[in-house]
Amino acid sequence: MTRETAIKLFESKKVRSVWDSEKGKWLFAVVDVIAILTDSQNPQVYWRVLKKRLLAEGNETVTNCNGLKMTAPDGKERLTDVADSEQLLRLIQSIPSPKAEPFKRWLAQVGYERLEEIENPELAAKRMRELYRAKGYSDEWIEKRVRGIAIRDELTNEWKKRGVKEQVEYSILTAEISRATFGMTPTEYKEFKGLEKQKDNLRNHMTDLELIFTMLGEASTTEIARNRDAQEFEENLDAAAAGGTVAGNARKDLEKKSGKRVSTRENFKEIPEAKKRKIGVDNV
């Protein structure tokens, strides 16, 4: 599942959410919704009791609430029950609360905004740019990041059409491209930059050049996979290695002629504000 995480606000309170691009749905943290509707001091306990009761009643909504790892208030990733808009509306009916009706309107607004973005991709890109700009990114960096997202989506769509299984195999192929491009897997790259494995988004800590070579590796992989008509995992693994090698050779050539390494340990945590705005590195 391609995931886009976000924090939605309802009455100035946070609701953790994830966009499932395959199903075209927002998934919301159930305990966050319960905390808002009930003002419970312990929404996790409230949810466990409610979930047990609904399961005993044979409520299929609870059965379909899947668990995903989401960032908790303490910054750690924890497995959290999530529900889509339809499931939440059914759960709300089981929670006596005067806040239920405005919450339904809020869910409708969230859904409407996403439908707008699906119908008009430029609107989604505009909102994304506004978010990055508000967090201190430079306009030049933002354009590269947005373009990189488009190139990544094109690559994953190609993998999907060619029989690559999502999540695990996507991760392996991505690691192969990164290894051939930079000499490091994404996990190793995070360690190199001093980032947290689960919390930090590596690409949001990359400099302009690092983003450019990441795009080159992924765009080259897409082109090679198409030209070879690569099918299933093994053939696409070869294409990933070849695509990453194209970017890796270009990186080495630049480093040789410039005398400066492309990969840098710099990240948002270590870069002063003025320099952050110059190279556009931030953490969201």
Backbone torsions as a table, in degrees:
resi	resn	phi	psi	omega
1	MET	NA	125.1	174.4
2	THR	-76.8	123.6	-172.7
3	ARG	-116.5	138.3	173.5
4	GLU	-124.1	108.4	-176.8
5	THR	-88.2	152.7	-178.9
6	ALA	-159.5	166.0	172.8
7	ILE	-115.1	117.5	176.6
8	LYS	-95.7	147.2	-179.7
9	LEU	-111.3	133.3	173.2
10	PHE	-133.0	116.1	-176.9
11	GLU	52.6	44.6	177.8
12	SER	65.1	14.3	177.1
13	LYS	-112.1	146.3	-173.2
14	LYS	-85.5	138.9	172.5
15	VAL	-126.8	112.4	178.9
16	ARG	-68.0	140.3	-176.9
17	SER	-147.8	157.1	179.1
18	VAL	-136.2	133.9	175.8
19	TRP	-91.9	120.2	176.5
20	ASP	-93.0	102.8	-174.3
21	SER	-69.0	-25.5	179.9
22	GLU	-71.3	-44.5	-178.7
23	LYS	-89.5	-12.1	-179.5
24	GLY	67.2	41.1	-176.4
25	LYS	-137.6	149.6	167.6
26	TRP	-84.9	138.5	173.6
27	LEU	-113.4	130.5	-174.7
28	PHE	-114.2	146.2	176.5
29	ALA	-69.8	117.7	-174.8
30	VAL	-61.6	-41.4	-176.5
31	VAL	-65.4	-30.4	177.9
32	ASP	-67.3	-39.9	178.6
33	VAL	-66.7	-43.2	179.4
34	ILE	-63.1	-39.3	179.2
35	ALA	-59.6	-37.8	-178.7
36	ILE	-74.5	-44.6	-175.1
37	LEU	-73.1	-31.2	-173.7
38	THR	-107.4	-15.4	-173.2
39	ASP	57.4	26.5	-179.1
40	SER	-68.4	140.5	177.1
41	GLN	-75.2	-19.2	179.5
42	ASN	-137.3	76.7	-176.8
43	PRO	-62.7	-26.3	178.6
44	GLN	-63.9	-42.0	178.9
45	VAL	-68.6	-42.2	178.5
46	TYR	-57.2	-44.5	-179.0
47	TRP	-66.5	-39.7	178.9
48	ARG	-61.6	-43.5	-179.9
49	VAL	-66.6	-45.2	179.9
50	LEU	-64.0	-42.1	-179.4
51	LYS	-62.2	-41.8	179.2
52	LYS	-63.4	-41.1	-179.5
53	ARG	-66.8	-44.0	-178.6
54	LEU	-67.1	-36.7	176.5
55	LEU	-63.3	-41.0	178.7
56	ALA	-63.6	-29.4	179.5
57	GLU	-84.9	-2.9	180.0
58	GLY	78.5	25.3	-179.1
59	ASN	-73.0	115.6	-177.7
60	GLU	-71.8	-20.0	-179.9
61	THR	-59.3	-43.5	-179.6
62	VAL	-66.3	-39.7	-179.4
63	THR	-60.5	-34.2	-176.4
64	ASN	-87.9	-0.6	177.8
65	CYS	-78.2	105.7	-177.8
66	ASN	-86.7	159.5	178.3
67	GLY	-100.0	134.9	175.6
68	LEU	-131.5	152.0	175.8
69	LYS	-77.6	124.4	179.2
70	MET	-133.1	156.2	-177.6
71	THR	-75.8	120.6	179.3
72	ALA	-81.5	168.2	180.0
73	PRO	-55.5	-27.0	179.7
74	ASP	-84.9	4.0	177.3
75	GLY	89.3	-4.9	-179.3
76	LYS	-91.0	151.3	178.3
77	GLU	-85.1	123.9	179.5
78	ARG	-133.1	147.6	178.6
79	LEU	-67.3	125.9	-175.5
80	THR	-132.8	134.9	176.7
81	ASP	-67.6	133.9	179.8
82	VAL	-125.0	156.6	179.2
83	ALA	-144.3	148.3	175.7
84	ASP	-83.2	-179.4	-175.2
85	SER	-59.6	-43.8	-179.0
86	GLU	-63.4	-44.6	179.0
87	GLN	-63.8	-40.3	179.0
88	LEU	-63.2	-41.8	179.7
89	LEU	-61.3	-36.9	178.0
90	ARG	-71.0	-36.5	177.7
91	LEU	-67.7	-37.9	-179.5
92	ILE	-58.9	-33.8	179.1
93	GLN	-63.5	-21.7	-179.7
94	SER	-93.6	-0.9	-178.6
95	ILE	-113.4	111.7	177.7
96	PRO	-68.4	110.7	-177.2
97	SER	-158.8	132.9	176.2
98	PRO	-69.5	-10.6	-179.2
99	LYS	-87.8	-1.1	-174.6
100	ALA	-60.7	-45.8	-175.5
101	GLU	-64.3	-48.9	176.9
102	PRO	-63.1	-29.4	178.4
103	PHE	-67.2	-38.0	176.8
104	LYS	-61.9	-41.0	179.4
105	ARG	-66.1	-37.4	178.4
106	TRP	-62.8	-44.1	178.5
107	LEU	-62.3	-39.4	178.9
108	ALA	-63.4	-38.1	179.7
109	GLN	-67.0	-41.9	177.9
110	VAL	-60.4	-45.4	179.5
111	GLY	-64.2	-39.7	-179.6
112	TYR	-63.2	-42.8	179.8
113	GLU	-62.4	-39.2	-179.7
114	ARG	-69.8	-38.9	177.1
115	LEU	-61.2	-39.1	176.1
116	GLU	-58.3	-43.6	-177.2
117	GLU	-69.8	-35.3	178.4
118	ILE	-67.0	-41.4	-179.3
119	GLU	-73.0	-31.4	-178.6
120	ASN	-131.2	86.0	-177.7
121	PRO	-55.8	-28.0	179.5
122	GLU	-63.4	-31.3	177.9
123	LEU	-67.0	-40.8	177.8
124	ALA	-63.1	-42.4	179.6
125	ALA	-64.4	-38.0	179.4
126	LYS	-63.7	-44.6	179.3
127	ARG	-64.9	-37.1	178.7
128	MET	-64.9	-43.4	179.2
129	ARG	-61.6	-41.1	179.8
130	GLU	-62.2	-40.0	179.4
131	LEU	-64.6	-48.3	179.6
132	TYR	-63.1	-41.6	-178.3
133	ARG	-63.5	-39.7	-179.9
134	ALA	-64.6	-24.1	-178.5
135	LYS	-95.1	4.9	171.9
136	GLY	102.6	6.2	178.0
137	TYR	-72.2	150.8	174.5
138	SER	-78.8	154.5	179.6
139	ASP	-62.2	-36.5	179.9
140	GLU	-63.8	-43.2	179.4
141	TRP	-65.9	-41.7	-178.5
142	ILE	-57.8	-44.1	-179.0
143	GLU	-62.0	-39.0	178.5
144	LYS	-68.6	-39.7	179.9
145	ARG	-64.6	-43.6	179.2
146	VAL	-63.9	-44.0	178.1
147	ARG	-63.3	-37.6	179.2
148	GLY	-63.9	-37.2	178.1
149	ILE	-64.0	-41.3	179.0
150	ALA	-64.1	-41.7	179.5
151	ILE	-66.3	-40.2	178.0
152	ARG	-62.9	-44.1	179.2
153	ASP	-61.7	-40.1	178.8
154	GLU	-62.8	-39.9	179.4
155	LEU	-66.4	-48.0	-178.4
156	THR	-66.2	-33.4	175.5
157	ASN	-64.7	-37.7	177.8
158	GLU	-66.0	-43.3	177.5
159	TRP	-59.8	-42.6	-178.7
160	LYS	-61.3	-43.1	-179.9
161	LYS	-66.6	-24.8	-174.3
162	ARG	-99.6	15.3	171.7
163	GLY	84.0	15.4	177.2
164	VAL	-79.6	131.9	179.7
165	LYS	-78.1	138.2	-174.0
166	GLU	-72.8	173.5	179.2
167	GLN	62.8	-87.3	-173.4
168	VAL	-62.2	-50.9	-177.7
169	GLU	-69.8	-36.2	175.0
170	TYR	-58.4	-43.0	-178.5
171	SER	-64.1	-41.0	179.8
172	ILE	-65.5	-43.7	179.9
173	LEU	-65.7	-40.7	178.0
174	THR	-62.6	-40.7	178.8
175	ALA	-63.6	-36.9	179.8
176	GLU	-66.7	-41.8	177.3
177	ILE	-62.6	-45.6	-179.1
178	SER	-63.8	-41.1	-179.5
179	ARG	-62.6	-42.7	-180.0
180	ALA	-72.4	-28.9	-178.8
181	THR	-80.2	-49.2	-172.8
182	PHE	-113.9	-8.6	-175.5
183	GLY	81.4	11.9	179.9
184	MET	-144.1	143.5	171.2
185	THR	-76.3	164.9	177.2
186	PRO	-54.7	-39.6	179.0
187	THR	-63.5	-44.7	178.3
188	GLU	-66.6	-34.7	179.6
189	TYR	-65.8	-40.0	177.7
190	LYS	-62.6	-42.3	177.8
191	GLU	-63.6	-40.1	178.6
192	PHE	-59.8	-38.5	-179.3
193	LYS	-89.3	-4.0	180.0
194	GLY	74.5	33.2	-178.8
195	LEU	-98.5	159.9	176.3
196	GLU	-81.1	134.0	-173.4
197	LYS	-59.6	-44.9	-174.7
198	GLN	-88.5	-39.6	-170.5
199	LYS	-80.9	-43.8	-170.5
200	ASP	-87.4	137.2	174.7
201	ASN	-88.7	113.9	-175.0
202	LEU	-55.3	-44.9	-174.8
203	ARG	-67.3	-23.8	176.4
204	ASN	-77.3	-4.1	176.9
205	HIS	-113.7	6.6	-178.3
206	MET	-85.9	148.0	173.2
207	THR	-78.6	174.3	179.6
208	ASP	-55.2	-47.5	-177.4
209	LEU	-65.7	-39.7	178.6
210	GLU	-62.0	-40.1	176.9
211	LEU	-64.9	-41.5	-178.6
212	ILE	-61.4	-45.2	-179.3
213	PHE	-72.7	-29.1	173.3
214	THR	-63.5	-44.1	177.9
215	MET	-63.3	-42.6	-179.1
216	LEU	-61.1	-43.8	179.7
217	GLY	-62.6	-42.1	-177.4
218	GLU	-76.6	-38.0	177.5
219	ALA	-66.3	-39.4	178.3
220	SER	-64.6	-39.7	178.7
221	THR	-62.5	-42.9	178.3
222	THR	-59.9	-46.8	-178.2
223	GLU	-64.2	-43.0	-179.0
224	ILE	-66.8	-42.5	179.4
225	ALA	-60.2	-40.9	179.1
226	ARG	-66.8	-47.9	-176.9
227	ASN	-65.2	-34.1	178.3
228	ARG	-85.9	-10.5	-173.0
229	ASP	53.9	47.1	-177.7
230	ALA	-62.8	131.2	-179.2
231	GLN	-122.2	144.3	177.8
232	GLU	62.2	-178.4	-169.5
233	PHE	-66.9	-49.9	-172.7
234	GLU	-60.5	-45.2	-179.4
235	GLU	-67.7	-35.0	178.3
236	ASN	-75.3	-24.0	173.8
237	LEU	-66.3	-41.6	176.4
238	ASP	-62.8	-41.1	179.1
239	ALA	-65.0	-38.0	179.1
240	ALA	-64.5	-42.4	178.4
241	ALA	-64.2	-39.7	180.0
242	ALA	-69.0	-42.6	179.0
243	GLY	-64.6	-41.6	177.8
244	GLY	-65.9	-34.1	179.4
245	THR	-65.6	-36.5	176.3
246	VAL	-57.9	-48.3	-179.9
247	ALA	-68.6	-37.2	-179.6
248	GLY	-64.1	-42.4	178.4
249	ASN	-64.4	-40.1	178.2
250	ALA	-65.0	-40.0	178.2
251	ARG	-62.5	-46.7	-179.4
252	LYS	-61.9	-38.1	179.4
253	ASP	-64.9	-43.1	178.0
254	LEU	-63.9	-44.0	-179.4
255	GLU	-62.0	-38.5	-179.9
256	LYS	-65.6	-41.0	-175.8
257	LYS	-83.2	-27.4	-179.2
258	SER	-93.2	-21.7	-178.3
259	GLY	74.5	16.5	-178.2
260	LYS	-134.3	138.4	-179.5
261	ARG	-74.6	139.2	178.9
262	VAL	-73.1	-48.6	179.8
263	SER	-69.9	132.1	-178.3
264	THR	-131.1	150.6	178.1
265	ARG	-79.1	-5.9	-177.2
266	GLU	-61.4	139.7	172.8
267	ASN	-150.5	174.1	-175.0
268	PHE	-56.7	-35.3	-175.4
269	LYS	-68.7	-22.0	-174.6
270	GLU	-110.2	-8.5	-172.4
271	ILE	-97.6	125.6	177.3
272	PRO	-58.6	157.4	-175.7
273	GLU	-55.1	-45.0	-177.5
274	ALA	-62.7	-42.9	-179.1
275	LYS	-71.1	-34.7	178.2
276	LYS	-57.7	-44.4	-179.4
277	ARG	-68.9	-28.5	-179.6
278	LYS	-69.8	-46.4	-176.8
279	ILE	-99.5	-7.5	173.3
280	GLY	75.6	32.3	-179.9
281	VAL	-97.5	133.8	-179.7
282	ASP	-155.8	172.0	179.8
283	ASN	-125.9	117.1	175.7
284	VAL	-127.4	NA	NA
